[in-house]
Amino acid sequence: MYEYTTRGTCSTKILFDIYEEDGIKRVKNVQFVGGCNGNTKGISKLVEGMRADEVVDRLKGTTCGFKPTSCPDQLARAIEGCL
């Protein structure tokens, strides 16, 4: 399980696993600590089993209001750091 401390978001940490299946790295067990409960649960369910590189491509650069980052962007950065 990886643990990532977020920056600039309401969530404070993201926990997740990356596993390899047929040579493809995938994401599972994503958990946000803090943040908008419904939104972070939704993100976690949507990315479950997705290719890690696809999660990064889709979510990196997502902003939240006037913030230059967001919980999805922070998840992408966390995964990118593991790849």
C-alpha positions as CSV (number, residue, x, y, z in Angstrom):
1,M,0.0,0.0,0.0
2,Y,1.3,3.4,-1.0
3,E,0.7,6.5,1.1
4,Y,0.8,10.0,-0.5
5,T,0.5,13.2,1.5
6,T,-1.6,15.6,-0.6
7,R,-0.8,19.3,-1.2
8,G,-3.4,22.1,-1.7
9,T,-6.5,20.0,-1.2
10,C,-9.1,19.3,1.5
11,S,-8.0,15.6,1.6
12,T,-4.7,15.1,3.5
13,K,-3.6,11.7,2.3
14,I,-4.3,9.1,-0.4
15,L,-3.7,5.4,0.2
16,F,-3.7,3.0,-2.8
17,D,-2.2,-0.2,-4.2
18,I,-0.7,-0.8,-7.6
19,Y,-0.6,-4.3,-8.9
20,E,0.6,-5.9,-12.1
21,E,-1.6,-8.1,-14.3
22,D,-0.4,-9.4,-17.6
23,G,2.4,-6.8,-17.6
24,I,0.0,-3.9,-17.0
25,K,0.1,-1.9,-13.8
26,R,-3.3,-1.3,-12.4
27,V,-4.8,0.7,-9.4
28,K,-6.8,-0.7,-6.6
29,N,-7.9,0.1,-3.0
30,V,-7.9,3.9,-3.4
31,Q,-8.8,5.6,-0.1
32,F,-8.8,9.4,0.5
33,V,-8.3,10.7,4.0
34,G,-10.5,13.8,4.3
35,G,-11.9,15.7,1.3
36,C,-15.4,15.7,0.0
37,N,-16.7,12.3,1.1
38,G,-19.0,11.5,-1.8
39,N,-16.6,12.8,-4.5
40,T,-13.6,10.9,-3.2
41,K,-15.5,7.7,-2.8
42,G,-16.7,8.1,-6.4
43,I,-13.2,8.7,-7.7
44,S,-12.0,5.6,-5.8
45,K,-14.7,3.4,-7.4
46,L,-14.2,4.8,-10.9
47,V,-10.4,4.1,-10.9
48,E,-10.6,0.6,-9.4
49,G,-8.8,-1.8,-11.7
50,M,-7.9,0.9,-14.2
51,R,-4.5,1.0,-15.9
52,A,-2.3,3.2,-13.7
53,D,-1.1,5.2,-16.7
54,E,-4.7,5.9,-17.9
55,V,-5.6,7.2,-14.4
56,V,-2.7,9.6,-14.7
57,D,-3.6,10.7,-18.2
58,R,-7.3,11.3,-17.4
59,L,-6.9,13.0,-14.0
60,K,-3.7,15.0,-14.0
61,G,-4.3,18.7,-14.3
62,T,-7.9,18.6,-12.9
63,T,-8.5,21.7,-10.8
64,C,-11.0,22.4,-7.9
65,G,-12.6,25.8,-7.9
66,F,-9.8,28.4,-7.8
67,K,-7.2,25.9,-6.6
68,P,-4.5,24.8,-9.1
69,T,-5.0,21.2,-8.1
70,S,-7.7,18.8,-6.8
71,C,-8.1,15.4,-5.2
72,P,-8.1,13.7,-8.6
73,D,-5.0,15.6,-9.7
74,Q,-3.3,14.6,-6.5
75,L,-4.2,11.0,-7.1
76,A,-2.7,11.2,-10.6
77,R,0.5,12.8,-9.2
78,A,0.7,10.1,-6.5
79,I,0.4,7.3,-9.0
80,E,2.8,9.0,-11.4
81,G,5.4,9.1,-8.7
82,C,5.1,5.3,-8.2
83,L,5.4,4.4,-11.9
